[in-house]
Amino acid sequence: MDSYEQDAKIFKALCDPRRLAILEQLRSGEKCACKLQEPLALTQSGLSYHMKILCESGLVLARQEGKWTHYRLSADGQARAVQRLLALTTPNAEAPACGCCGQ
């Protein structure tokens, strides 16, 4: 997968208030889907939609236990998100000057 495609998945995961609220809930540790659904006032299908995006981004990991899915934050996903945000927003001093105006 292209690096920018993975970057887009990370930032898509972070651009929705409900997904930010889910991440906040997961800061205190692994949670079953049933424990995430009620305080966030999400239906099962709504939670499933948001969790799919969060898991595809790499920010959240999922595991099955019986009929329930448990979610937790991913340290690797967090590190990648921070690293990519810094890389994309840090000016490159070695970049060539603009060809038309020299800046």
C-alpha positions, 0 to 999 in steps of 0.5 A, spaced: 500 500 500 502 506 498 504 510 504 500 516 502 494 511 502 496 509 509 497 516 511 490 518 509 487 512 513 490 514 519 488 522 518 481 519 516 480 515 523 482 522 526 477 526 523 470 524 526 468 526 533 465 520 534 472 516 533 475 521 537 471 519 543 472 512 542 479 513 542 478 517 548 474 511 551 480 506 549 485 510 553 483 507 560 484 500 557 481 495 552 474 495 552 468 490 549 464 493 544 458 493 548 462 497 553 463 502 548 456 502 545 452 505 550 456 511 553 457 514 546 450 513 544 452 509 538 448 503 535 451 496 534 452 498 526 454 505 527 460 502 532 462 497 527 463 502 522 467 507 526 471 501 529 472 498 522 475 505 520 480 505 526 482 498 526 484 499 518 488 505 520 492 501 525 490 506 531 486 500 534 487 493 535 481 488 535 480 481 538 475 476 538 472 473 545 466 469 543 461 473 540 464 479 543 470 484 540 474 487 544 478 493 542 485 497 545 489 502 542 495 500 538 502 503 540 505 501 533 499 505 530 500 511 535 507 511 533 506 511 526 501 516 526 505 521 530 511 520 525 507 521 519 504 527 522 511 530 523 514 528 517 508 531 513 508 538 517 516 539 518 519 544 513 524 540 508 530 545 508 534 541 503 528 542 498 530 546 492 527 553 491 521 554 487 523 555 479 519 561 478 520 565 483 526 562 487 523 562 494 
